[in-house]
């Protein structure tokens, strides 16, 4: 009996799966919290994986 293999993960090659990052703007607000923004990977839009490419047809 053969063993079934799982497909390889579709990790985004641009961000290596780390799709979002919190970036500090510097300084703190009046409550003492750091001001941050979230930056997402432009290639995968913050998901961390890429869609599977399907081949539309072979050219001769």
Buried (B, 14 or more C-beta within 10 A) or exposed (E): EEEEEEEEEBBBEEBEBEBBEEEEEEEEEEEEEEEEEEEBBEEBEBBBEBEEEEEEEEEE
